[in-house]
Amino acid sequence: MEIKKITKVSIFIDYDNFQISYCQKHNIEEKDITIWDGLSDSLLDYYRNNFIKNNFEVIEHTGTFLCVGMNDLFIFNEDRIRKESFQALDRKTGFIVRYGYRTPSYMKKGSFKLGIEKGVDSEIICQMLMGAFGNHYDSCILISDDNDYLPAVQRIQDYFGKKVIQAGFHDSKLRNQAYGHIPLEIADSDLKVFKQK
């Protein structure tokens, strides 16, 4: 009987931090992001191919947590459409959507503008720390270039012995402090799901 080591992997996504860089890289609008169905599998495949060095280790995906700032006032129809898109994402297998707060949206010169987000980073940090404390994952992938996560990443790695893999579009202190990184800015990345058709 072959014995396998199970490595539990969680994924945490700072939505606004991710979508701004992703949309700039591919010259698209937020509503045109179409990667969600293959996102978790693609990240896990990259992890398997780049961070596992033996044949007896297998990955168990313990969830993809996406956090986004959301305005519940629905001042404009765009707010309601945006909320409905995240509710649909929350119903996808393996996805768990959490909400921070966003100041009310507004219209400027005929275009819809989102207000400032609050509480997203702290929600993700709480989820990451609770997951580490509860031993819900052995490794996690954090999609963000935001250095505000540095203290949490250091504690998760130093005190809980977990591996944090940073995924992002820019070189950063966060990338350098993490156990490893997934460079989303590389054109020939293994993450085919990140390439717009």
Residue pairs with C-beta under 8 A, 6 or more apart in sequence:
2 56
3 56
4 56
4 57
4 58
5 56
5 57
5 58
6 57
6 58
6 59
6 60
7 52
7 57
7 58
7 59
7 60
7 138
7 139
8 59
8 60
8 62
8 136
8 137
8 138
8 139
9 44
9 47
9 59
9 60
9 61
9 62
9 137
9 138
9 139
9 140
9 141
10 61
10 62
10 63
10 64
10 65
10 128
10 131
10 136
10 137
10 139
10 140
10 141
11 40
11 43
11 61
11 63
11 64
11 65
11 140
11 141
11 143
12 64
12 65
12 67
12 124
12 127
12 128
12 140
12 141
12 142
12 143
12 144
13 64
13 65
13 66
13 67
13 143
13 144
14 67
14 120
14 121
14 124
14 142
14 143
14 144
14 146
14 149
15 66
15 67
15 68
15 69
15 120
16 68
16 69
16 117
16 120
17 143
17 144
17 145
17 146
17 168
18 143
18 144
18 168
19 30
19 33
21 145
21 168
21 169
21 170
21 184
22 33
22 169
22 184
22 194
23 29
23 30
23 32
23 33
25 169
25 184
25 185
26 196
28 196
31 85
32 196
34 196
34 197
35 42
35 193
35 194
36 89
36 92
36 95
37 92
38 192
38 193
39 64
39 193
40 61
40 64
40 94
40 95
41 193
42 191
42 192
42 193
42 194
43 141
43 167
43 182
43 191
44 59
44 61
45 190
46 182
46 190
46 191
47 59
47 139
47 141
47 165
47 182
48 59
49 190
50 180
50 182
50 190
51 139
51 163
51 165
51 180
52 59
61 94
62 131
62 136
62 137
63 94
63 95
63 96
64 94
64 95
64 96
65 96
65 97
65 98
65 124
65 127
66 86
66 89
66 95
66 96
66 97
66 98
67 97
67 98
67 99
67 100
67 120
67 123
67 124
67 127
68 86
68 97
68 98
68 99
68 100
68 117
68 120
69 99
69 100
69 101
69 102
69 114
69 116
69 117
69 118
69 119
69 120
70 82
70 83
70 86
70 99
70 100
70 101
70 102
71 79
71 101
71 102
71 103
71 104
71 105
71 114
71 115
72 83
73 79
73 104
74 80
74 83
75 104
75 105
75 106
76 105
76 107
76 112
78 105
78 112
79 105
86 97
86 99
87 97
89 95
89 97
90 96
90 97
98 123
98 124
98 127
99 123
100 117
100 118
100 119
100 120
100 121
100 122
100 123
101 117
101 118
101 119
102 114
102 115
102 116
102 117
102 118
103 115
103 116
103 117
103 118
104 115
105 112
105 113
105 114
105 115
106 113
106 115
107 113
121 146
121 148
121 149
124 142
124 144
124 149
125 149
125 152
128 140
128 142
128 152
128 156
129 152
129 155
129 156
130 136
131 137
131 140
132 140
132 156
132 160
132 162
133 160
137 162
138 162
138 163
139 162
139 163
139 164
139 165
139 179
140 156
140 162
140 163
140 164
140 165
141 165
141 166
141 167
141 182
142 149
142 153
142 164
142 165
142 166
142 167
142 174
142 178
143 167
143 168
143 184
144 166
144 167
144 168
144 174
145 166
145 168
145 169
145 170
145 172
145 174
145 175
146 174
147 172
147 173
147 174
149 174
150 173
150 174
150 177
153 164
153 166
153 174
153 177
153 178
154 177
156 162
156 164
157 163
157 164
157 178
157 179
163 179
163 180
164 178
164 179
165 178
165 179
165 180
165 181
165 182
166 172
166 174
166 175
166 178
166 180
166 181
166 182
167 181
167 182
167 184
168 174
168 175
168 181
168 182
168 183
168 184
168 185
169 184
169 185
170 185
175 181
182 189
182 191
183 189
184 191
184 194
189 195
